[in-house]
Amino acid sequence: MKSIVWKIHLKSSPEIVFGFLSTTSGREKFWAEKAPEVNGTIHFSFPNGESYESQILKSNTNIEFQLDYFNSTVKFSLEPSLNNGTDLTLTNEGVAEDEYLEVHSGWISVLMSLKAAVDFQIDLRNHTPNKTWDQKYIDN
């Protein structure tokens, strides 16, 4: 098993970033087509038809959001930065060796979509079922 760590600077405050990570409406603006939460479980649905039941493992308002995600653990750590911005660190632990390259690059797509959504209110995704990650589209 392997680990992935990515960092990104966002102009938006930790409160705004945390809202995108921890709410249905926020997740659906950058991450998944549908992502409702029921009793601590997020029901992710993606354009390619894939879905995942993700258990929230930890939620510390404006500081950390952690969940089980495709049989690995993902932690978003938020730190306030200059001008009311946020330095976000994503740590994904327990990534299967044979999935590492795809997952490693996939997080770049998710994090850049998050930046576009929180900082510029832009959705970079194409929302087209036949133009997904599976067909090598990064804007899924």
N, C-alpha and C positions, 0 to 999 in steps of 0.2 A: 504494500500500500504506500501511496505517495501523498505529499502535501503540496498545496498551491497557495501562494501568497501574492496578492496584487494590492497596490495602493493607488488611490486617485484623489485629486484635490477637487473639491466642489465649491462653487461660489455661495451656495445655499447653506443656511444654518443647519446645525445638527437636528433641530426640531423638524425642519422641513424634510430633510433626508430620512430621518427615522419614520416620519409619516408615510413616505413612499414605500419603505421596507415593511412596515408593520400593519398596513391597512389594505383591504381588498382593492379599493379605488386606486391607491398608490401603486401596488404591484401590477395592476392591469394597465398602467400607463407606460410601463417600460419592460416588464419581465415576461408576463404570460397573457394569453388571451383572456383567461378567466383565472382568478385566484382567490375565491372566497375562503374565509376562515370560519370553521365551526368547531367550537369546544377545543381550541388549541391545535387544530389540524387545518392546514392550508390545502385546498383541493386545486392544484395547478392543472391547467389545460393549455396545451400548446398548439400552434397552427398545424403541425404535422399529425395531429390526432393523439399524440402521446399525452399521458396524464401521470400525475404522481400525488400521493397523499403524504404531505410533509408535516411532520410533528414539530411544533415550536418547542425548542429545548430551553431557551432563555430569552427574556425580553426585559431589558433594563432601559427604560425610557430615555431616548436621546443619547445613549451611550453604547448599547450593544443589542444585537438581534441575532439569535442563533437558532438553526433548525437542522433537522435531518433532511437531506436532499439527495435523492437517488442513491441511498445507502451509504452516504458519507455525511460528514458534519460540516456545515458552513456557518462561519461566524463573520458578521459585519461589525467592526468596531469603529465608533465615531469619535473623533477628537475635534474640539473647536479649533479653528485656525484664524489667521488674520482676517480682518474685515467681516467678521461674523460668518466665515465660511466653515467648511468641514474637511478634514483629512480622514478619508475612509480607508480602512484596511480590511480586505476580504481574505479570510483564511479558510481553505477547504481541505479538511483532513480525511484520510481514509479513501482516497481515490484509487481505484483499481489500476494496476500497472498498464493493462491493455486499453484503458480509457483515458489515460493521462493527457496525451497530446490534444485530444478533442475537448476534454473538459478544460484544460489549461487555456486554450484559445477561446473557448466558448464564454468564459468569464469576461474576457475583454469585450465581447459583444454586449453582454449584459451590463457591464459597468459603463460603457460608453453610452448605451441607451439610457441608463440612469442619469448620467451627467446631462444629456440633452433634455431629458424630461424635467429634472429638478432645477437646472440652471436656465433653461431657455424655453420650457414648455413645448418642446418638440418631440414627437414620436418618430423615431428613426426606423421603426419596423415596417415591413411591407404588408403584414397580415394576410398573406396569400398562401393557402394550404399547399399549393404545388411549387412554392418557392421558399423552401425552408432550409434549415441547417442540413437536412438529409440530402438536399440537392446542391449543397455547397454555397447557399446564399447566407451571407452573414447578417443580413437585415431581416431576420425572421421574427 
